[in-house]
Every structure is written in structure tokens, then in C-alpha cells.
Amino acid sequence: MASSKDYLEFVLEQLSLLDGITSRAMMGEFMLYYNGKLFGGVYDDRLLVKIIPASTEMLEDADQELPYEGAKPMYLVDEIENKEFLKELVEAMCPELPEPKKRK
């Protein structure tokens, strides 16, 4: 099941305390970036983020879910209504995320 643009807009609104959030459509889903760094995405109308030390610390009780078959598990963010928490989560993750690859 593909994610709806309405749900993407909702997620982007919840992330609106952060400058530098962008999204990219990919195969019916949406990848989410903060200052050019991929931190998660909207998959089947769920907000999922990468499993890295910062997200593990902040989402210690979160469920791990697959964004799509064959993918690495990601954390399901349940606190989607809490803009401050989402801001803190993404900001904490950013230093641990790899720099975007330069395109040729």
C-alpha cells in the first residue's frame, strides 16, 4: 500500500519546527531528509526512522518495522503528535547520519 500525500503533509507539518526538512517520492512512498541527510520516511502511512544510536536512545520502546519487504528494520515513531519530541529526535539523529553522497 502506498502512502497518501495527505499523510505526508501531516508528517511535514509535525516536523515544521525544523528548518531544512525535505521529502522525495520514491515508489509510492516518501523519503525524509534533514539538511540533506536521510533520516527516515513515510511508508504505508507510518513515520519510520533509521535505527542508529540516537534513535535507539530516544525510542527505546518503539516497535521495529520493515518499510518494505527486503529492507532493514526501522523504528516506528508513535509520538507523531508531539512536534517538540520529533524536533529533538531528528536533531539528535543528524550528527550520526552519513553525509549525502555527491552526485556526478
C-alpha positions as CSV (number, residue, x, y, z in Angstrom):
1,M,0.0,0.0,0.0
2,A,1.4,3.4,-1.0
3,S,1.4,6.3,1.4
4,S,-1.0,9.2,0.8
5,K,0.1,12.7,0.1
6,D,-2.3,13.8,2.9
7,Y,-0.3,11.8,5.4
8,L,3.0,13.1,4.1
9,E,1.6,16.7,4.5
10,F,0.6,15.8,8.1
11,V,4.1,14.5,8.9
12,L,5.7,17.5,7.3
13,E,3.5,19.8,9.4
14,Q,4.5,17.8,12.5
15,L,8.2,18.4,11.5
16,S,7.6,22.1,10.9
17,L,9.7,23.2,13.9
18,L,12.8,22.1,11.9
19,D,14.2,24.1,9.0
20,G,15.7,22.0,6.3
21,I,13.2,19.2,6.1
22,T,12.6,17.9,2.6
23,S,10.9,14.9,1.1
24,R,11.4,12.8,-2.1
25,A,8.8,10.5,-3.6
26,M,10.1,7.0,-4.3
27,M,8.0,4.1,-5.5
28,G,4.8,5.3,-3.8
29,E,6.5,6.2,-0.5
30,F,8.3,9.3,0.7
31,M,11.9,9.6,1.9
32,L,12.6,12.3,4.5
33,Y,15.7,14.4,4.8
34,Y,17.0,16.9,7.3
35,N,19.7,19.2,5.9
36,G,20.2,16.8,3.0
37,K,20.7,13.7,5.3
38,L,18.2,10.8,5.0
39,F,16.8,10.1,8.5
40,G,13.6,8.2,7.7
41,G,10.5,8.1,5.6
42,V,6.7,7.7,5.3
43,Y,5.9,4.1,4.4
44,D,2.3,2.8,4.3
45,D,1.2,6.0,6.1
46,R,3.7,5.3,9.0
47,L,6.6,7.5,10.1
48,L,9.7,5.3,10.3
49,V,13.2,6.4,11.2
50,K,16.6,4.8,10.9
51,I,17.9,2.7,13.7
52,I,21.1,4.5,14.9
53,P,22.3,5.1,18.5
54,A,20.4,8.4,18.9
55,S,17.1,7.0,17.7
56,T,17.6,3.9,19.9
57,E,18.2,6.1,22.9
58,M,15.1,8.2,22.3
59,L,12.8,5.4,21.0
60,E,13.9,2.6,23.3
61,D,10.4,1.1,23.5
62,A,9.5,1.6,19.8
63,D,8.5,-1.2,17.6
64,Q,10.8,-2.1,14.7
65,E,9.0,-2.4,11.4
66,L,10.0,-3.1,7.8
67,P,9.4,-0.2,5.5
68,Y,9.0,-2.7,2.6
69,E,9.9,-6.3,2.1
70,G,13.6,-7.0,2.0
71,A,14.5,-3.7,3.7
72,K,16.4,-3.2,7.0
73,P,14.1,-2.7,10.0
74,M,13.3,0.9,11.1
75,Y,11.7,2.4,14.3
76,L,8.0,3.2,14.1
77,V,7.5,6.7,15.6
78,D,4.3,6.6,17.7
79,E,4.7,10.2,19.1
80,I,3.8,11.7,15.8
81,E,1.5,14.3,17.5
82,N,4.4,15.7,19.6
83,K,6.2,18.3,17.5
84,E,8.8,19.0,20.2
85,F,9.7,15.4,20.5
86,L,10.1,15.0,16.7
87,K,12.3,18.0,16.6
88,E,14.5,16.6,19.4
89,L,14.6,13.2,17.7
90,V,15.7,14.4,14.3
91,E,18.2,16.9,15.7
92,A,19.7,14.1,17.8
93,M,20.0,11.8,14.9
94,C,21.5,14.3,12.4
95,P,25.1,14.2,13.7
96,E,25.2,10.4,13.4
97,L,23.8,10.3,9.8
98,P,26.1,10.0,6.9
99,E,26.7,13.0,4.7
100,P,24.7,12.9,1.4
101,K,26.6,11.3,-1.5
102,K,27.6,13.8,-4.1
103,R,26.0,13.2,-7.5
104,K,28.2,13.1,-10.6
